[in-house]
Amino acid sequence: MNVQENSEGAALLREREVERERPPTLPIRRPKASTRMTSSSSCSSSCTLLLICLFVENVLAESRMMIPDCHKRLEAARGDLKGTLVELEESGHKNGLEVDDARSIITEVEQLLQSSED
């Protein structure tokens, strides 16, 4: 398997994860074909509303793509913090404000990750 196939597979998995975690969105309501615009101001308002809806949909789509990446980065940061905490404890720094904060943060992150998996 070459690098390109591996990256395409990862991209496909990421896309599936985004689709699975996508919150439901409301469909964009479009005017019926029989609706007739009578003035330029109503046309302008409709066009503006449509553009706003499209913009919001794009922002939502980009946000959905960011969720899996943030989740992976949080897991990596938790692993780094655990490793640093183990090193500190092995060197004799078992107590202290920073060590207690690190333990607390690890616990909170693990609970958050566990609740997001459920």
For each residue, the residues with C-beta under 8 A, 3 or more apart:
1: 5 6
2: 5 6
3: 6 7
4: 7 8
5: 1 2 8 9
6: 1 2 3 9 10
7: 3 4 10 11
8: 4 5 11 12
9: 5 6 12 13
10: 6 7 13 14
11: 7 8 14 15
12: 8 9 15 16
13: 9 10 16 17
14: 10 11 17 18 65 68
15: 11 12 18 19
16: 12 13 19 20
17: 13 14 20 21 68
18: 14 15 21 22 64 65 67 68
19: 15 16 22
20: 16 17
21: 17 18 64 67 68
22: 18 19 25 64
23: 64
24:
25: 22 57 60
26:
27:
28: 50 53 54 57
29:
30: 50
31: 35 46
32: 35
33:
34:
35: 31 32
36:
37: 42 43 46
38: 42
39: 42 43
40: 43 44
41: 44 45
42: 37 38 39 45 46
43: 37 39 40 46 47
44: 40 41 47 48
45: 41 42 48 49
46: 31 37 42 43 49 50
47: 43 44 50 51
48: 44 45 51 52
49: 45 46 52 53
50: 28 30 46 47 53 54
51: 47 48 54 55
52: 48 49 55 56
53: 28 49 50 56 57
54: 28 50 51 57 58
55: 51 52 58 59
56: 52 53 59 60
57: 25 28 53 54 60 61
58: 54 55 61 62
59: 55 56 62 63
60: 25 56 57 63 64
61: 57 58 64 65
62: 58 59 65 66
63: 59 60 66 67
64: 18 21 22 23 60 61 67
65: 14 18 61 62 68 69
66: 62 63 69 70
67: 18 21 63 64 70 71
68: 14 17 18 21 65 71 72
69: 65 66 72 73
70: 66 67 73 74
71: 67 68 74 75 113 116
72: 68 69 75 76
73: 69 70 76 77
74: 70 71 77 78 109 112 113
75: 71 72 78 79 113
76: 72 73 79 80
77: 73 74 80 81 109
78: 74 75 81 82 106 109 110 113
79: 75 76 82 83
80: 76 77 83 84
81: 77 78 84 85 102 105 106
82: 78 79 85 86 106
83: 79 80 86 87
84: 80 81 87 88 102
85: 81 82 88 89 99 102 103 106
86: 82 83 89 90
87: 83 84 90 91
88: 84 85 91 93 94 99 102
89: 85 86 92 93 94 99
90: 86 87
91: 87 88
92: 89
93: 88 89 96 99
94: 88 89 99
95: 99 100
96: 93 99 100
97: 100 101
98: 101 102
99: 85 88 89 93 94 95 96 102 103
100: 95 96 97 103 104
101: 97 98 104 105
102: 81 84 85 88 98 99 105 106
103: 85 99 100 106 107
104: 100 101 107 108
105: 81 101 102 108 109
106: 78 81 82 85 102 103 109 110
107: 103 104 110 111
108: 104 105 111 112
109: 74 77 78 105 106 112 113
110: 78 106 107 113 114
111: 107 108 114 115
112: 74 108 109 115 116
113: 71 74 75 78 109 110 116 117
114: 110 111 117 118
115: 111 112 118
116: 71 112 113
117: 113 114
118: 114 115
